[in-house]
Amino acid sequence: MAPHWARAVRPMVMVFTLIAFLVTWIFNANVDAQGGAYATGVLVLISSAAIAVTIAARKSGQRRWTLGFAVISAVFLYTTVANVIERPDGVKIGACFIAGIILVSLLSRLARAFELRVTSVTLDDMAERFVRDIASRRIRFIANEPDARDATEYREKIEQIRADNELPPQEDFVFVEVTVTDPSEFEAGLAVRGEVLHGRYRVLTLESSSIPNALAALLLYVRDQTDCTPHIYFEWTEGNPFANFLRFFLFGQGEVAPVTREVLREADPNRARRPRVHVG
């Protein structure tokens, strides 16, 4: 989930320069103390590399090389532990940097969690046909978490949405289903495929790192292409709201309905043109 500023060279140079000054200040410009931290870092790096080579040799079925690399790994691990016990400064400074990286990463992800992280939206021929058809009436989508994907699932979902929102039987719907791929991917294009299931249920399928972001991007795209305000219908997610938010924050799913609305609000401050989100 790397933001764009992570690719900038000058800010990173400034960060590393500040880190260098911080290390010098923490160790009171003591070369021996900084040398201990450096030695710990190098030993950890070499030990990790030795263990990785041992695992690779074992997977390749090279028993002799595996044994040899295992002995080397054990030597480096012993040396690392002995160095840490004798000169713990390296672990202390390493722990500070690790804690700082984790904290900055969490703050960055939290600050950008409600951004519209979709670079483009592409509909196949069937999906475009669905959108053109419902745009002639009123655009109503149903957000569905795919399960068995049988006729009973879709029939009961429509009945539930109609009952919760008191919609008449003649209202038409198109299902939208999002499959989460890699939650750590910050932004990517969105490919939308249309299909007809069980001879009557129209379904748009998407793959994205975040369900709310994908739904919001689709709604905005449909609005811009048809000049009509789309409506999307959800059911409340069962469970603790805070736990559901953590599921979204870490895995891209969870409290989908309110997060989708928040992403839409961030993307379009004009409430009159914003796609409608209904929850029952």
ZAMINU-819275 format. One record per residue (C-alpha): x negated, y, z; residue in three letters. Coordinates in steps of 0.02 Angstrom, whole numbers, padded with zeros to 5 digits, always signed. Example, Ala and Ser with C-alpha at 12.3 -4.5 7.8 and 13.67 -1.06 7.14 Angstrom:
<pts>
-00615-00225+00390ALA;-00684-00053+00357SER;
</pts>
This chain:
<pts>
+00000+00000+00000MET;-00140+00120-00047ALA;-00080+00299-00072PRO;-00149+00405-00214HIS;-00263+00505-00099TRP;-00361+00346-00062ALA;-00431+00354-00240ARG;-00500+00530-00216ALA;-00690+00534-00201VAL;-00722+00698-00110ARG;-00604+00667+00038PRO;-00682+00495+00063MET;-00855+00572+00064VAL;-00796+00695+00197MET;-00721+00553+00300VAL;-00882+00452+00295PHE;-00983+00607+00339THR;-00872+00639+00490LEU;-00890+00457+00541ILE;-01079+00474+00532ALA;-01073+00627+00646PHE;-00954+00536+00763LEU;-01070+00386+00778VAL;-01218+00500+00810THR;-01120+00591+00946TRP;-01056+00432+01030ILE;-01232+00358+01042PHE;-01311+00525+01089ASN;-01422+00516+00934ALA;-01506+00363+01009ASN;-01584+00265+00865VAL;-01599+00104+00967ASP;-01415+00109+01017ALA;-01360+00139+00838GLN;-01477+00000+00783GLY;-01382-00121+00895GLY;-01217-00073+00814ALA;-01294-00092+00642TYR;-01367-00263+00685ALA;-01197-00323+00747THR;-01113-00268+00586GLY;-01243-00353+00476VAL;-01237-00514+00576LEU;-01046-00520+00568VAL;-01054-00492+00380LEU;-01184-00629+00352ILE;-01091-00750+00467SER;-00929-00721+00373SER;-01016-00751+00207ALA;-01096-00911+00271ALA;-00929-00977+00333ILE;-00847-00933+00166ALA;-00982-01028+00070VAL;-00961-01177+00187THR;-00774-01182+00154ILE;-00802-01165-00035ALA;-00928-01309-00034ALA;-00808-01418+00065ARG;-00667-01385-00058LYS;-00783-01431-00201SER;-00823-01597-00119GLY;-01010-01558-00096GLN;-01043-01645+00069ARG;-01229-01612+00081ARG;-01211-01428+00041TRP;-01066-01417+00161THR;-01171-01488+00302LEU;-01317-01372+00262GLY;-01209-01216+00252PHE;-01120-01268+00413ALA;-01287-01275+00505VAL;-01334-01103+00436ILE;-01164-01034+00487SER;-01185-01103+00664ALA;-01357-01019+00678VAL;-01289-00850+00622PHE;-01137-00866+00737LEU;-01250-00904+00885TYR;-01361-00756+00841THR;-01209-00642+00824THR;-01138-00693+00993VAL;-01308-00674+01077ALA;-01331-00501+01000ASN;-01157-00447+01056VAL;-01190-00504+01235ILE;-01358-00418+01240GLU;-01306-00259+01147ARG;-01116-00235+01157PRO;-01122-00061+01081ASP;-01087-00130+00908GLY;-00925-00213+00962VAL;-00867-00055+01048LYS;-00894+00057+00899ILE;-00823-00075+00782GLY;-00666-00088+00888ALA;-00645+00100+00881CYS;-00656+00102+00691PHE;-00538-00046+00674ILE;-00410+00035+00789ALA;-00425+00198+00692GLY;-00400+00112+00524ILE;-00247+00017+00586ILE;-00172+00174+00662LEU;-00198+00278+00505VAL;-00129+00138+00397SER;+00028+00122+00503LEU;+00057+00310+00504LEU;+00031+00318+00315SER;+00153+00176+00285ARG;+00281+00249+00403LEU;+00268+00422+00324ALA;+00290+00352+00149ARG;+00414+00213+00188ALA;+00560+00312+00117PHE;+00476+00367-00044GLU;+00545+00311-00211LEU;+00402+00194-00252ARG;+00457+00142-00427VAL;+00358+00207-00576THR;+00481+00153-00711SER;+00644+00060-00737VAL;+00671-00055-00887THR;+00835-00144-00927LEU;+00848-00291-01045ASP;+00987-00298-01176ASP;+01111-00389-01063MET;+01083-00269-00918ALA;+01108-00118-01033GLU;+01270-00195-01095ARG;+01332-00214-00916PHE;+01292-00032-00877VAL;+01376+00033-01035ARG;+01531-00069-00999ASP;+01558-00011-00819ILE;+01510+00169-00862ALA;+01672+00181-00962SER;+01767+00160-00799ARG;+01683+00183-00629ARG;+01511+00113-00592ILE;+01524-00001-00443ARG;+01380-00114-00388PHE;+01378-00244-00251ILE;+01211-00274-00164ALA;+01201-00461-00138ASN;+01068-00564-00051GLU;+01057-00719-00161PRO;+01088-00882-00071ASP;+01168-01031-00157ALA;+01221-00921-00305ARG;+01375-01028-00334ASP;+01547-00966-00383ALA;+01608-00970-00203THR;+01472-00852-00145GLU;+01515-00718-00274TYR;+01704-00738-00255ARG;+01696-00720-00066GLU;+01577-00572-00080LYS;+01697-00478-00193ILE;+01844-00517-00079GLU;+01746-00456+00072GLN;+01694-00293-00012ILE;+01872-00259-00070ARG;+01941-00292+00103ALA;+01810-00186+00193ASP;+01831-00037+00076ASN;+02016-00058+00034GLU;+01984-00066-00153LEU;+02121-00121-00274PRO;+02107-00290-00363PRO;+02082-00211-00534GLN;+01917-00130-00484GLU;+01769-00209-00575ASP;+01598-00245-00500PHE;+01422-00291-00553VAL;+01312-00383-00429PHE;+01134-00327-00395VAL;+01008-00450-00323GLU;+00830-00405-00274VAL;+00693-00532-00243THR;+00548-00470-00137VAL;+00379-00510-00215THR;+00229-00435-00126ASP;+00279-00315+00015PRO;+00104-00240+00019SER;+00117-00175-00160GLU;+00150+00011-00145PHE;+00224+00055-00315GLU;+00261-00033-00479ALA;+00381-00036-00624GLY;+00553-00113-00607LEU;+00616-00240-00734ALA;+00804-00271-00729VAL;+00879-00427-00808ARG;+01064-00458-00836GLY;+01151-00626-00833GLU;+01327-00695-00823VAL;+01349-00830-00691LEU;+01490-00957-00685HIS;+01570-00878-00838GLY;+01632-00719-00753ARG;+01512-00640-00627TYR;+01391-00511-00699ARG;+01228-00503-00603VAL;+01077-00387-00617LEU;+00920-00469-00550THR;+00765-00370-00497LEU;+00596-00407-00421GLU;+00515-00278-00310SER;+00408-00255-00155SER;+00553-00169-00066SER;+00740-00199-00083ILE;+00800-00023-00035PRO;+00676+00062-00151ASN;+00724-00049-00297ALA;+00910-00019-00271LEU;+00886+00169-00255ALA;+00781+00174-00414ALA;+00912+00076-00510LEU;+01053+00190-00451LEU;+00960+00347-00500LEU;+00915+00274-00670TYR;+01094+00224-00706VAL;+01156+00396-00653ARG;+01033+00484-00767ASP;+01070+00370-00915GLN;+01259+00375-00903THR;+01287+00546-00822ASP;+01405+00458-00701CYS;+01391+00437-00514THR;+01363+00254-00470PRO;+01431+00175-00312HIS;+01348+00032-00219ILE;+01427-00074-00082TYR;+01341-00160+00063PHE;+01385-00262+00215GLU;+01306-00213+00380TRP;+01154-00317+00422THR;+01182-00423+00576GLU;+01057-00412+00719GLY;+00961-00281+00815ASN;+00938-00120+00712PRO;+00759-00095+00772PHE;+00713-00274+00725ALA;+00793-00249+00554ASN;+00694-00089+00528PHE;+00533-00181+00571LEU;+00580-00313+00442ARG;+00596-00176+00312PHE;+00438-00089+00370PHE;+00332-00248+00362LEU;+00418-00358+00232PHE;+00525-00242+00124GLY;+00692-00311+00181GLN;+00806-00295+00332GLY;+00909-00138+00362GLU;+00945-00113+00178VAL;+01099+00000+00173ALA;+01041+00150+00279PRO;+00865+00141+00208VAL;+00933+00143+00030THR;+01032+00299+00070ARG;+00880+00381+00150GLU;+00773+00343-00003VAL;+00909+00421-00112LEU;+00917+00573+00001ARG;+00729+00596-00008GLU;+00730+00575-00197ALA;+00878+00690-00233ASP;+00924+00827-00107PRO;+01079+00872-00210ASN;+01216+00780-00117ARG;+01344+00811-00256ALA;+01242+00714-00384ARG;+01174+00582-00266ARG;+01234+00402-00293PRO;+01362+00345-00164ARG;+01319+00213-00034VAL;+01463+00120+00050HIS;+01444+00004+00198VAL;+01581-00106+00267GLY;
</pts>
